[in-house]
Amino acid sequence: MPEKRLEKNPSKKPLPNRRSEESLAHFACAKCAKWWTIGDAPARKKLWYCPWCGTEQKIV
């Protein structure tokens, strides 16, 4: 049985133009040395937890 494909615009009405921007913050854990990234991270936040090992990180 052939796979059914979903249409991206089933109503055939013109889609509005869209644009979005995101600021990315990259962090490195002082304990396990792994990296992680947070999109639109609040600049005032100074205390983060490593998602890999759970260590509390004070970012300055």
Phi, psi and omega in degrees: 000127182291147180286136180277128180267137177272136177279142180284333181222076186295335182280345181066010175281150178298137177274142179291147175290137181226149175213138175223147178235150182219138176263132181250135175246130181252135182236150174235132180283132179287338182268304185263351178066014176273155181258154169211163185230140176236128176277135180052045179293135178296129184293332182283339182290126182247345183248118181232158176244133179295127179288346181272313184242351177083004180291135176288132183239127172263113183260126180247000000 
